[in-house]
């Protein structure tokens, strides 16, 4: 058996595909890249919204809490952006060094971190918008609901999906 076709823990979770280890790693890497592309647009739109908000006349009217929330969201937006770049940077640095398994494993972790930060960012932006449009209470409610929905997507949806397979 060739080295590329050796068994690993991931082979035990086979989905019935007839592919070598290298083909599986390539497929998994392509899946990661597709998922990054899907999240990139949302992250860019939210980051652009936050950056543009600072140049609006009403921005100077933010109270201490609103300004703090805004700055936390800007930091999350930049963290999400950098986490979105990280798998590509990793790939560029390790390209051609026979490190595909490490690239896929670390790329998966970086994508998960990116998705977590982007989820927190989206929830926070919902809270900020409801805060500015309606009231502080509405902002807290929107933030709470968004966090619950994010938690359901992260925890409940995968469990429900696994239970039905």
C-alpha positions in Angstrom: 0.0 0.0 0.0 1.4 3.4 -0.9 2.1 5.9 1.8 -0.6 8.2 0.5 -3.1 5.4 0.9 -2.3 4.6 4.5 -5.1 4.4 7.1 -5.6 7.3 9.5 -8.2 8.2 12.1 -10.0 10.1 9.4 -10.2 7.1 7.1 -12.3 5.4 9.8 -15.0 8.0 9.2 -15.1 7.1 5.5 -18.1 8.2 3.6 -17.8 5.5 1.0 -15.6 7.5 -1.5 -13.0 5.6 -3.4 -10.1 8.1 -3.0 -6.6 8.1 -1.8 -5.5 9.9 1.3 -4.0 12.7 -0.9 -7.2 13.0 -2.9 -9.2 13.2 0.4 -6.9 15.9 1.7 -7.2 17.9 -1.6 -11.0 17.6 -1.4 -11.1 18.7 2.2 -8.8 21.6 1.5 -11.1 22.7 -1.4 -14.1 22.5 0.9 -12.3 24.8 3.4 -11.5 27.3 0.7 -15.2 27.2 -0.5 -16.4 27.8 3.0 -13.9 30.7 3.4 -15.2 32.3 0.2 -18.7 32.0 1.5 -17.9 33.8 4.8 -15.5 36.4 3.2 -18.3 38.4 1.7 -20.3 38.7 4.9 -17.2 39.7 6.9 -16.3 42.3 4.3 -19.8 43.8 4.3 -19.9 44.0 8.1 -16.4 45.5 8.3 -17.3 48.1 5.7 -20.4 49.0 7.5 -18.5 49.5 10.8 -15.8 51.5 9.1 -18.3 53.7 7.3 -20.3 54.3 10.5 -17.4 56.2 12.1 -17.8 58.9 9.4 -21.5 59.4 9.9 -22.6 62.7 11.7 -24.4 60.7 14.4 -21.3 58.8 15.3 -20.2 61.7 17.6 -23.4 61.2 19.6 -22.5 57.7 20.8 -22.4 57.3 24.6 -19.6 55.4 26.4 -21.3 52.0 26.1 -22.1 52.4 22.4 -18.6 53.6 21.6 -17.1 50.6 23.6 -19.4 48.2 21.7 -18.5 49.8 18.4 -14.8 49.4 19.1 -15.2 45.8 20.2 -17.0 45.1 17.0 -14.3 46.7 14.9 -11.7 44.6 16.7 -13.9 41.5 16.0 -14.2 42.5 12.4 -10.5 42.8 12.0 -9.9 39.5 13.8 -12.4 37.8 11.5 -10.7 39.2 8.5 -7.3 38.1 9.6 -8.6 34.6 10.6 -10.1 34.4 7.1 -6.7 35.1 5.6 -4.8 32.8 7.9 -5.5 29.4 6.1 -4.4 31.0 2.8 -1.3 32.4 4.5 -0.6 29.0 6.0 -1.0 27.3 2.6 1.3 29.8 0.9 4.0 29.3 3.6 3.8 25.5 3.5 3.0 25.0 -0.2 5.1 22.4 -1.9 6.6 21.1 1.4 4.4 17.9 1.6 2.5 19.4 4.6 -1.1 19.1 3.2 -2.4 17.1 6.2 -1.2 19.8 8.6 -2.5 22.5 6.3 -5.9 20.9 6.2 -6.0 20.3 10.0 -4.9 23.8 10.9 -7.0 25.3 8.1 -10.0 23.6 9.6 -9.2 25.0 13.1 -8.6 28.5 11.7 -11.9 28.4 9.7 -13.8 27.3 12.9 -12.2 30.2 14.8 -13.1 32.5 11.9 -16.7 31.3 12.0 -16.9 31.8 15.7 -15.6 35.3 15.6 -17.8 36.2 12.6 -20.8 34.8 14.6 -20.0 37.0 17.6 -19.5 39.9 15.2 -22.8 39.4 13.5 -24.6 39.2 16.9 -22.9 42.3 18.1 -23.7 44.3 15.0 -27.4 43.3 15.5 -27.2 44.5 19.0 -25.6 47.8 18.0 -28.1 48.5 15.3 -31.1 47.8 17.5 -29.5 49.9 20.2 -29.0 52.9 17.9 -32.4 52.5 16.1 -34.6 51.8 19.1 -33.2 51.6 22.6 -30.6 50.0 24.9 -33.1 47.4 25.9 -33.9 46.6 22.3 -30.1 46.3 21.7 -29.7 43.9 24.5 -32.6 41.8 23.4 -31.4 41.7 19.8 -27.9 40.8 21.0 -29.3 38.0 23.2 -31.5 36.6 20.5 -28.6 36.7 18.0 -26.3 34.9 20.4 -29.0 32.2 21.1 -29.5 31.7 17.3 -25.7 31.5 16.9 -25.5 28.9 19.7 -28.3 26.9 18.1 -26.5 26.9 14.8 -23.2 25.9 16.4 -24.5 23.3 18.9 -28.1 22.2 18.2 -28.1 22.1 14.4 -25.1 19.7 14.1 -26.5 17.4 16.8 -29.9 17.3 15.1 -28.2 16.6 11.8 -26.1 13.8 13.2 -29.2 12.2 14.8 -31.0 12.1 11.5 -28.3 10.4 9.4 
